[in-house]
Amino acid sequence: MRKILSLTGCAVLFALALAGCDNGQDVPVPPELSEISVSQEKIGVGQQIVLTAWDETPMYGNLYQIKTTWKINGNEVVEDFTHYHYVGGVGEYTCYYTPSKAGTLDVELSVYMIFNDAPGGEMEKTVSKSIELTVYECDARNSFWGDSVDITLQREPGLSPTPASDGVYSGEGESSILGMSAYAKTVRLEYLFEKEKLVGINETFSVTPNTNSGYQRVFSVFDAALRTLESTYPETSKRQAIVNTSDAEYVDVVNKYAAYGTLDSQEQTDLGYGIVKGYVRIEATMSAENTNIKLTTNADPDNDAAAVILSYTER
């Protein structure tokens, strides 16, 4: 009887050993990755997004090395913008990315592992997940209409509530007009909210005559801003002359410019002077899919200056 039990015991142990091999107890097992999640539903150009994934099932084995790789449209994201965190037996994977243009993002996370004390052919394991995302042009600056105050403050951190104006957050930032930093390092920003939802943005900066070109500089800065916007929205741009004087010298030159005429240096000086004094101004309008854009000026004769005002509103 003892021999039978002994043989039976040996058989059981042998069977358990085989089962141990069969169920992978001695073979490393990689984690099963979750789907990749993104920090926001709608992604805009210039908006930083956070991509995350985690181990839905833990890895098993004597891990020697792990390497995580994030690729976006086939290009590897540099390690400074990725992070791997292992806590409580669960790995967490993070990638920070700011898209520079509209279109499709093909995102892939790959996790490569090397295990010690693994059977032949089982030392290396790789698991991966992928997702396709769409990036849209923002409605204005780096925002979408309807964004909450909290989201807007994350994207424009220099803003603060304006005490005298309910629903207005203001601060300083860079102009959204390409090249304007050469004329104004910062602009005054106003973000307008209705019922906690973004509905408008204003950018304002001051321009003054200088000793070299005088009032021609006022015209030149406004003209540079306007032509940049018109090249961005060529099919919808319009110019309108606003006249507050009967002086033909200023009326003629502003109408000529509104009709897309080319001004000589004296006419540019006259228009710049008229803008500063408030005699005339140009109101230029254009539009995008969801946004109305307006560029104009506000005279500030007491300070021998003019404010250049760019407004974005929901269309």
ROMAR-779327 format. One record per residue (C-alpha): residue number from 1; residue in one letter; x, y, z. Coordinates in steps of 0.5 Angstrom, whole numbers. Example, Ala and Ser with C-alpha at 12.3 -4.5 7.8 and 13.67 -1.06 7.14 Angstrom:
<nodes>
<node n="1" res="A" X="25" Y="-9" Z="16"/>
<node n="2" res="S" X="27" Y="-2" Z="14"/>
</nodes>
This chain:
<nodes>
<node n="1" res="M" X="0" Y="0" Z="0"/>
<node n="2" res="R" X="6" Y="5" Z="2"/>
<node n="3" res="K" X="9" Y="3" Z="-5"/>
<node n="4" res="I" X="2" Y="5" Z="-9"/>
<node n="5" res="L" X="2" Y="12" Z="-5"/>
<node n="6" res="S" X="9" Y="13" Z="-6"/>
<node n="7" res="L" X="8" Y="12" Z="-13"/>
<node n="8" res="T" X="2" Y="16" Z="-13"/>
<node n="9" res="G" X="5" Y="22" Z="-10"/>
<node n="10" res="C" X="11" Y="22" Z="-15"/>
<node n="11" res="A" X="6" Y="22" Z="-20"/>
<node n="12" res="V" X="2" Y="28" Z="-17"/>
<node n="13" res="L" X="9" Y="32" Z="-16"/>
<node n="14" res="F" X="11" Y="30" Z="-23"/>
<node n="15" res="A" X="4" Y="32" Z="-26"/>
<node n="16" res="L" X="4" Y="39" Z="-22"/>
<node n="17" res="A" X="11" Y="40" Z="-25"/>
<node n="18" res="L" X="8" Y="39" Z="-32"/>
<node n="19" res="A" X="2" Y="43" Z="-30"/>
<node n="20" res="G" X="7" Y="49" Z="-27"/>
<node n="21" res="C" X="11" Y="49" Z="-34"/>
<node n="22" res="D" X="4" Y="49" Z="-38"/>
<node n="23" res="N" X="1" Y="54" Z="-34"/>
<node n="24" res="G" X="7" Y="59" Z="-35"/>
<node n="25" res="Q" X="9" Y="59" Z="-27"/>
<node n="26" res="D" X="17" Y="59" Z="-30"/>
<node n="27" res="V" X="15" Y="63" Z="-36"/>
<node n="28" res="P" X="15" Y="70" Z="-35"/>
<node n="29" res="V" X="9" Y="73" Z="-37"/>
<node n="30" res="P" X="8" Y="80" Z="-40"/>
<node n="31" res="P" X="3" Y="85" Z="-37"/>
<node n="32" res="E" X="-4" Y="86" Z="-41"/>
<node n="33" res="L" X="-4" Y="94" Z="-43"/>
<node n="34" res="S" X="-10" Y="98" Z="-42"/>
<node n="35" res="E" X="-13" Y="102" Z="-48"/>
<node n="36" res="I" X="-9" Y="109" Z="-49"/>
<node n="37" res="S" X="-13" Y="114" Z="-46"/>
<node n="38" res="V" X="-12" Y="122" Z="-48"/>
<node n="39" res="S" X="-13" Y="128" Z="-43"/>
<node n="40" res="Q" X="-19" Y="131" Z="-47"/>
<node n="41" res="E" X="-24" Y="130" Z="-52"/>
<node n="42" res="K" X="-22" Y="135" Z="-57"/>
<node n="43" res="I" X="-15" Y="136" Z="-59"/>
<node n="44" res="G" X="-13" Y="143" Z="-62"/>
<node n="45" res="V" X="-6" Y="145" Z="-65"/>
<node n="46" res="G" X="-1" Y="148" Z="-60"/>
<node n="47" res="Q" X="-5" Y="144" Z="-54"/>
<node n="48" res="Q" X="-1" Y="140" Z="-50"/>
<node n="49" res="I" X="-4" Y="133" Z="-49"/>
<node n="50" res="V" X="-3" Y="127" Z="-44"/>
<node n="51" res="L" X="-3" Y="120" Z="-47"/>
<node n="52" res="T" X="-4" Y="115" Z="-41"/>
<node n="53" res="A" X="-4" Y="107" Z="-41"/>
<node n="54" res="W" X="-3" Y="102" Z="-35"/>
<node n="55" res="D" X="-2" Y="95" Z="-34"/>
<node n="56" res="E" X="-9" Y="92" Z="-33"/>
<node n="57" res="T" X="-6" Y="85" Z="-31"/>
<node n="58" res="P" X="1" Y="85" Z="-28"/>
<node n="59" res="M" X="7" Y="82" Z="-31"/>
<node n="60" res="Y" X="10" Y="76" Z="-28"/>
<node n="61" res="G" X="17" Y="74" Z="-28"/>
<node n="62" res="N" X="24" Y="76" Z="-26"/>
<node n="63" res="L" X="25" Y="83" Z="-30"/>
<node n="64" res="Y" X="32" Y="85" Z="-32"/>
<node n="65" res="Q" X="30" Y="91" Z="-36"/>
<node n="66" res="I" X="24" Y="95" Z="-39"/>
<node n="67" res="K" X="24" Y="100" Z="-44"/>
<node n="68" res="T" X="18" Y="104" Z="-46"/>
<node n="69" res="T" X="17" Y="107" Z="-53"/>
<node n="70" res="W" X="12" Y="112" Z="-55"/>
<node n="71" res="K" X="11" Y="113" Z="-63"/>
<node n="72" res="I" X="7" Y="119" Z="-66"/>
<node n="73" res="N" X="6" Y="118" Z="-74"/>
<node n="74" res="G" X="12" Y="113" Z="-74"/>
<node n="75" res="N" X="17" Y="118" Z="-70"/>
<node n="76" res="E" X="19" Y="116" Z="-63"/>
<node n="77" res="V" X="18" Y="121" Z="-58"/>
<node n="78" res="V" X="24" Y="123" Z="-54"/>
<node n="79" res="E" X="25" Y="121" Z="-47"/>
<node n="80" res="D" X="24" Y="127" Z="-43"/>
<node n="81" res="F" X="17" Y="127" Z="-45"/>
<node n="82" res="T" X="15" Y="120" Z="-43"/>
<node n="83" res="H" X="15" Y="117" Z="-36"/>
<node n="84" res="Y" X="14" Y="110" Z="-34"/>
<node n="85" res="H" X="12" Y="109" Z="-26"/>
<node n="86" res="Y" X="11" Y="102" Z="-23"/>
<node n="87" res="V" X="7" Y="102" Z="-16"/>
<node n="88" res="G" X="3" Y="96" Z="-13"/>
<node n="89" res="G" X="5" Y="91" Z="-18"/>
<node n="90" res="V" X="2" Y="96" Z="-24"/>
<node n="91" res="G" X="6" Y="100" Z="-29"/>
<node n="92" res="E" X="3" Y="106" Z="-31"/>
<node n="93" res="Y" X="6" Y="110" Z="-38"/>
<node n="94" res="T" X="5" Y="117" Z="-40"/>
<node n="95" res="C" X="7" Y="121" Z="-46"/>
<node n="96" res="Y" X="6" Y="129" Z="-46"/>
<node n="97" res="Y" X="5" Y="131" Z="-54"/>
<node n="98" res="T" X="4" Y="138" Z="-57"/>
<node n="99" res="P" X="1" Y="137" Z="-64"/>
<node n="100" res="S" X="4" Y="143" Z="-69"/>
<node n="101" res="K" X="-1" Y="142" Z="-75"/>
<node n="102" res="A" X="-8" Y="139" Z="-76"/>
<node n="103" res="G" X="-9" Y="132" Z="-78"/>
<node n="104" res="T" X="-9" Y="125" Z="-76"/>
<node n="105" res="L" X="-4" Y="122" Z="-70"/>
<node n="106" res="D" X="-3" Y="115" Z="-70"/>
<node n="107" res="V" X="0" Y="114" Z="-63"/>
<node n="108" res="E" X="3" Y="107" Z="-61"/>
<node n="109" res="L" X="6" Y="105" Z="-54"/>
<node n="110" res="S" X="11" Y="99" Z="-54"/>
<node n="111" res="V" X="14" Y="96" Z="-48"/>
<node n="112" res="Y" X="20" Y="91" Z="-49"/>
<node n="113" res="M" X="22" Y="87" Z="-43"/>
<node n="114" res="I" X="28" Y="82" Z="-42"/>
<node n="115" res="F" X="27" Y="77" Z="-36"/>
<node n="116" res="N" X="32" Y="73" Z="-32"/>
<node n="117" res="D" X="32" Y="66" Z="-31"/>
<node n="118" res="A" X="27" Y="65" Z="-36"/>
<node n="119" res="P" X="27" Y="59" Z="-41"/>
<node n="120" res="G" X="30" Y="59" Z="-48"/>
<node n="121" res="G" X="26" Y="63" Z="-52"/>
<node n="122" res="E" X="22" Y="67" Z="-47"/>
<node n="123" res="M" X="27" Y="72" Z="-44"/>
<node n="124" res="E" X="24" Y="78" Z="-49"/>
<node n="125" res="K" X="17" Y="80" Z="-49"/>
<node n="126" res="T" X="14" Y="86" Z="-52"/>
<node n="127" res="V" X="7" Y="88" Z="-52"/>
<node n="128" res="S" X="4" Y="94" Z="-55"/>
<node n="129" res="K" X="-2" Y="99" Z="-56"/>
<node n="130" res="S" X="-4" Y="104" Z="-61"/>
<node n="131" res="I" X="-10" Y="109" Z="-62"/>
<node n="132" res="E" X="-12" Y="114" Z="-68"/>
<node n="133" res="L" X="-13" Y="121" Z="-66"/>
<node n="134" res="T" X="-15" Y="127" Z="-70"/>
<node n="135" res="V" X="-12" Y="134" Z="-69"/>
<node n="136" res="Y" X="-16" Y="140" Z="-71"/>
<node n="137" res="E" X="-15" Y="148" Z="-72"/>
<node n="138" res="C" X="-17" Y="152" Z="-66"/>
<node n="139" res="D" X="-22" Y="157" Z="-66"/>
<node n="140" res="A" X="-18" Y="162" Z="-64"/>
<node n="141" res="R" X="-11" Y="162" Z="-61"/>
<node n="142" res="N" X="-10" Y="156" Z="-57"/>
<node n="143" res="S" X="-18" Y="155" Z="-55"/>
<node n="144" res="F" X="-24" Y="152" Z="-58"/>
<node n="145" res="W" X="-31" Y="156" Z="-57"/>
<node n="146" res="G" X="-35" Y="153" Z="-51"/>
<node n="147" res="D" X="-28" Y="152" Z="-47"/>
<node n="148" res="S" X="-29" Y="152" Z="-39"/>
<node n="149" res="V" X="-26" Y="158" Z="-35"/>
<node n="150" res="D" X="-21" Y="152" Z="-32"/>
<node n="151" res="I" X="-19" Y="149" Z="-39"/>
<node n="152" res="T" X="-18" Y="156" Z="-41"/>
<node n="153" res="L" X="-13" Y="158" Z="-35"/>
<node n="154" res="Q" X="-9" Y="152" Z="-36"/>
<node n="155" res="R" X="-8" Y="154" Z="-44"/>
<node n="156" res="E" X="-7" Y="161" Z="-42"/>
<node n="157" res="P" X="-4" Y="161" Z="-35"/>
<node n="158" res="G" X="-3" Y="169" Z="-35"/>
<node n="159" res="L" X="-10" Y="170" Z="-34"/>
<node n="160" res="S" X="-14" Y="173" Z="-28"/>
<node n="161" res="P" X="-21" Y="175" Z="-27"/>
<node n="162" res="T" X="-22" Y="183" Z="-28"/>
<node n="163" res="P" X="-26" Y="186" Z="-22"/>
<node n="164" res="A" X="-30" Y="191" Z="-26"/>
<node n="165" res="S" X="-32" Y="186" Z="-31"/>
<node n="166" res="D" X="-36" Y="180" Z="-30"/>
<node n="167" res="G" X="-34" Y="174" Z="-34"/>
<node n="168" res="V" X="-28" Y="177" Z="-37"/>
<node n="169" res="Y" X="-21" Y="175" Z="-36"/>
<node n="170" res="S" X="-15" Y="179" Z="-37"/>
<node n="171" res="G" X="-7" Y="178" Z="-38"/>
<node n="172" res="E" X="-1" Y="179" Z="-42"/>
<node n="173" res="G" X="1" Y="174" Z="-48"/>
<node n="174" res="E" X="4" Y="173" Z="-55"/>
<node n="175" res="S" X="1" Y="176" Z="-61"/>
<node n="176" res="S" X="-3" Y="170" Z="-65"/>
<node n="177" res="I" X="-1" Y="174" Z="-71"/>
<node n="178" res="L" X="6" Y="171" Z="-74"/>
<node n="179" res="G" X="11" Y="176" Z="-74"/>
<node n="180" res="M" X="8" Y="181" Z="-69"/>
<node n="181" res="S" X="13" Y="180" Z="-63"/>
<node n="182" res="A" X="18" Y="184" Z="-67"/>
<node n="183" res="Y" X="14" Y="190" Z="-66"/>
<node n="184" res="A" X="10" Y="188" Z="-59"/>
<node n="185" res="K" X="13" Y="183" Z="-55"/>
<node n="186" res="T" X="7" Y="182" Z="-51"/>
<node n="187" res="V" X="0" Y="184" Z="-52"/>
<node n="188" res="R" X="-6" Y="185" Z="-47"/>
<node n="189" res="L" X="-11" Y="179" Z="-47"/>
<node n="190" res="E" X="-18" Y="179" Z="-46"/>
<node n="191" res="Y" X="-22" Y="173" Z="-45"/>
<node n="192" res="L" X="-29" Y="173" Z="-45"/>
<node n="193" res="F" X="-34" Y="168" Z="-42"/>
<node n="194" res="E" X="-42" Y="167" Z="-42"/>
<node n="195" res="K" X="-44" Y="162" Z="-37"/>
<node n="196" res="E" X="-37" Y="160" Z="-36"/>
<node n="197" res="K" X="-36" Y="158" Z="-43"/>
<node n="198" res="L" X="-31" Y="162" Z="-48"/>
<node n="199" res="V" X="-34" Y="166" Z="-53"/>
<node n="200" res="G" X="-29" Y="172" Z="-55"/>
<node n="201" res="I" X="-22" Y="174" Z="-55"/>
<node n="202" res="N" X="-19" Y="181" Z="-55"/>
<node n="203" res="E" X="-11" Y="182" Z="-57"/>
<node n="204" res="T" X="-9" Y="189" Z="-56"/>
<node n="205" res="F" X="-2" Y="193" Z="-56"/>
<node n="206" res="S" X="0" Y="200" Z="-57"/>
<node n="207" res="V" X="4" Y="203" Z="-63"/>
<node n="208" res="T" X="7" Y="210" Z="-63"/>
<node n="209" res="P" X="11" Y="214" Z="-68"/>
<node n="210" res="N" X="19" Y="214" Z="-68"/>
<node n="211" res="T" X="24" Y="218" Z="-69"/>
<node n="212" res="N" X="26" Y="215" Z="-76"/>
<node n="213" res="S" X="20" Y="214" Z="-79"/>
<node n="214" res="G" X="15" Y="218" Z="-75"/>
<node n="215" res="Y" X="8" Y="217" Z="-76"/>
<node n="216" res="Q" X="9" Y="212" Z="-82"/>
<node n="217" res="R" X="11" Y="207" Z="-77"/>
<node n="218" res="V" X="4" Y="207" Z="-74"/>
<node n="219" res="F" X="2" Y="205" Z="-81"/>
<node n="220" res="S" X="7" Y="200" Z="-82"/>
<node n="221" res="V" X="6" Y="196" Z="-76"/>
<node n="222" res="F" X="-2" Y="196" Z="-77"/>
<node n="223" res="D" X="-1" Y="194" Z="-85"/>
<node n="224" res="A" X="4" Y="188" Z="-83"/>
<node n="225" res="A" X="-1" Y="185" Z="-78"/>
<node n="226" res="L" X="-7" Y="186" Z="-83"/>
<node n="227" res="R" X="-3" Y="183" Z="-89"/>
<node n="228" res="T" X="-1" Y="177" Z="-85"/>
<node n="229" res="L" X="-8" Y="176" Z="-83"/>
<node n="230" res="E" X="-11" Y="177" Z="-90"/>
<node n="231" res="S" X="-6" Y="172" Z="-92"/>
<node n="232" res="T" X="-8" Y="167" Z="-87"/>
<node n="233" res="Y" X="-16" Y="168" Z="-89"/>
<node n="234" res="P" X="-15" Y="170" Z="-96"/>
<node n="235" res="E" X="-22" Y="169" Z="-99"/>
<node n="236" res="T" X="-26" Y="172" Z="-93"/>
<node n="237" res="S" X="-22" Y="179" Z="-92"/>
<node n="238" res="K" X="-25" Y="185" Z="-93"/>
<node n="239" res="R" X="-23" Y="192" Z="-91"/>
<node n="240" res="Q" X="-28" Y="198" Z="-89"/>
<node n="241" res="A" X="-26" Y="205" Z="-88"/>
<node n="242" res="I" X="-28" Y="209" Z="-82"/>
<node n="243" res="V" X="-28" Y="216" Z="-83"/>
<node n="244" res="N" X="-29" Y="222" Z="-77"/>
<node n="245" res="T" X="-27" Y="228" Z="-81"/>
<node n="246" res="S" X="-28" Y="232" Z="-87"/>
<node n="247" res="D" X="-21" Y="233" Z="-89"/>
<node n="248" res="A" X="-20" Y="230" Z="-96"/>
<node n="249" res="E" X="-13" Y="229" Z="-94"/>
<node n="250" res="Y" X="-15" Y="223" Z="-89"/>
<node n="251" res="V" X="-21" Y="221" Z="-93"/>
<node n="252" res="D" X="-18" Y="220" Z="-99"/>
<node n="253" res="V" X="-12" Y="216" Z="-97"/>
<node n="254" res="V" X="-16" Y="212" Z="-92"/>
<node n="255" res="N" X="-21" Y="210" Z="-98"/>
<node n="256" res="K" X="-15" Y="209" Z="-102"/>
<node n="257" res="Y" X="-12" Y="204" Z="-97"/>
<node n="258" res="A" X="-19" Y="201" Z="-96"/>
<node n="259" res="A" X="-19" Y="199" Z="-104"/>
<node n="260" res="Y" X="-13" Y="196" Z="-103"/>
<node n="261" res="G" X="-9" Y="201" Z="-106"/>
<node n="262" res="T" X="-1" Y="202" Z="-106"/>
<node n="263" res="L" X="1" Y="208" Z="-101"/>
<node n="264" res="D" X="7" Y="212" Z="-102"/>
<node n="265" res="S" X="11" Y="214" Z="-96"/>
<node n="266" res="Q" X="8" Y="221" Z="-95"/>
<node n="267" res="E" X="1" Y="217" Z="-96"/>
<node n="268" res="Q" X="3" Y="212" Z="-91"/>
<node n="269" res="T" X="5" Y="218" Z="-86"/>
<node n="270" res="D" X="-2" Y="221" Z="-87"/>
<node n="271" res="L" X="-6" Y="215" Z="-85"/>
<node n="272" res="G" X="-1" Y="214" Z="-79"/>
<node n="273" res="Y" X="-2" Y="221" Z="-77"/>
<node n="274" res="G" X="-10" Y="220" Z="-78"/>
<node n="275" res="I" X="-10" Y="214" Z="-74"/>
<node n="276" res="V" X="-7" Y="216" Z="-68"/>
<node n="277" res="K" X="-11" Y="223" Z="-68"/>
<node n="278" res="G" X="-18" Y="219" Z="-69"/>
<node n="279" res="Y" X="-19" Y="222" Z="-76"/>
<node n="280" res="V" X="-20" Y="215" Z="-79"/>
<node n="281" res="R" X="-19" Y="208" Z="-78"/>
<node n="282" res="I" X="-19" Y="201" Z="-82"/>
<node n="283" res="E" X="-24" Y="196" Z="-80"/>
<node n="284" res="A" X="-22" Y="189" Z="-83"/>
<node n="285" res="T" X="-26" Y="183" Z="-82"/>
<node n="286" res="M" X="-25" Y="176" Z="-84"/>
<node n="287" res="S" X="-27" Y="169" Z="-82"/>
<node n="288" res="A" X="-26" Y="162" Z="-81"/>
<node n="289" res="E" X="-30" Y="156" Z="-80"/>
<node n="290" res="N" X="-33" Y="158" Z="-73"/>
<node n="291" res="T" X="-30" Y="164" Z="-72"/>
<node n="292" res="N" X="-30" Y="172" Z="-74"/>
<node n="293" res="I" X="-24" Y="176" Z="-74"/>
<node n="294" res="K" X="-24" Y="183" Z="-74"/>
<node n="295" res="L" X="-17" Y="188" Z="-74"/>
<node n="296" res="T" X="-18" Y="195" Z="-73"/>
<node n="297" res="T" X="-15" Y="201" Z="-68"/>
<node n="298" res="N" X="-17" Y="206" Z="-63"/>
<node n="299" res="A" X="-14" Y="213" Z="-63"/>
<node n="300" res="D" X="-10" Y="215" Z="-57"/>
<node n="301" res="P" X="-8" Y="222" Z="-59"/>
<node n="302" res="D" X="-6" Y="224" Z="-51"/>
<node n="303" res="N" X="-1" Y="219" Z="-51"/>
<node n="304" res="D" X="1" Y="220" Z="-59"/>
<node n="305" res="A" X="-1" Y="213" Z="-60"/>
<node n="306" res="A" X="-6" Y="208" Z="-63"/>
<node n="307" res="A" X="-8" Y="201" Z="-60"/>
<node n="308" res="V" X="-8" Y="196" Z="-65"/>
<node n="309" res="I" X="-14" Y="191" Z="-63"/>
<node n="310" res="L" X="-15" Y="184" Z="-66"/>
<node n="311" res="S" X="-22" Y="181" Z="-64"/>
<node n="312" res="Y" X="-24" Y="174" Z="-65"/>
<node n="313" res="T" X="-31" Y="172" Z="-63"/>
<node n="314" res="E" X="-35" Y="166" Z="-64"/>
<node n="315" res="R" X="-39" Y="165" Z="-71"/>
</nodes>
